């Protein structure tokens, strides 16, 4: 996909801040240090649109990116990061639940998982929760450049088994370092947005 425009339109802390309008959107979910910001910057061919941080758990709002004046990427707070008070986590949790359960514009979720490791309990729980709420999920297996290419299939197989991946959900092996998987990701994202 050719990206002509991409901008962050709002960092929403409450449901009443979610942008109105008919534009379809995909949400990006994943553990705090899985590489969501790097993924966004790579697929949108923008260097610093999404802020990458050395401090995991920095995204505490739902960040809405408006792309090509046609659709949104929505970066949701990373899960599985403990250095946040229980009260803060519960507050985010409520906002995210409202988003995932009630947002009509949401067409699918990209769940980013580090290909190097088996999915965590949090990854499995998030995937199960998304499927319980009938969302289409695309798994983005990040950091592929960190393991030899010959091992990718083995790691993807492990990932599918651990998540008990639904037959309708796909996996894209991705590296923000090399750009591998960018075209495949866009094909799948296009299917989610404009199916």
Number of C-alpha atoms within 10 A of each C-alpha: 13 9 11 10 13 18 16 15 14 16 19 18 16 16 16 9 11 17 15 8 7 10 16 17 26 24 21 26 25 25 22 20 21 22 22 28 19 22 24 23 18 21 18 20 15 15 12 12 17 20 14 19 14 8 9 18 18 16 18 17 19 25 23 23 23 20 19 14 12 12 19 25 23 25 24 23 24 22 19 16 15 11 9 11 9 9 9 10 16 11 13 18 14 12 18 19 12 13 19 17 13 11 13 12 17 22 19 22 23 24 23 27 27 24 26 18 10 17 18 15 12 14 22 16 13 18 23 16 13 18 14 9 11 11 17 18 25 22 25 26 23 26 22 23 18 12 12 8 9 8 12 17 11 10 20 19 12 16 23 18 12 15 18 12 19 13 7 8 13 15 22 20 23 26 22 21 14 12 15 18 19 19 14 14 22 16 12 16 20 13 12 20 18 10 7
